[in-house]
Amino acid sequence: MPAIQLTPAQRKEKRSDAHHLDPVVMIGADGLTPAVVKETNAALNAHGLIKVRVLSDDRANRESIFAELADQLSAAPIQHIGKLLVLWRPMPEKEEAERDDSRRGPKVVKIVKFSKSGNHRPQIKKVQVLGNQRVAQGGEIKRAKRRITSVKKTVAD
């Protein structure tokens, strides 16, 4: 999988976005292992723009790791400065679970009624409220009514 090619202006924008980020993946003495590639892939899926710290002192080794990560993960190499590598890949679209029914589900509501004198403990009652119900001000459960929105009036001249 080839690395993503970006224009210099796009790379500059990504560099500025990555400035405040901390490294999320660290590559140790073992180098680029399959576990490191898998973790980098997961971080790119979660964040899109990541920093990787390579703990090696060999610059040529860091450059080869940078190029290899970009190629294997089809990511764009943004920046290599010192021991930090910045990679970017567009985040995949998250699938939203479609609900079969559009109604709200039941929920448990805690109703607290304070005593009128203030000397006694409040009465606490847990009630299950269905999707078409609401809790009124006095603690009563009523069926929810559709809200009526204002109607535009046309002015006849």
Secondary structure by P-SEA (a helix, b strand, c coil): cccccccaaaaaaaaaaacccccccccccccccaaaaaaaaaaaaacccbbbbbccccaaaaaaaaaaaaaaaccccccccccbbbbbcccccccccccccccccbbbbbbbbbbccccccbbbbbbbbccccccccccccccccccccbbbbbbcc
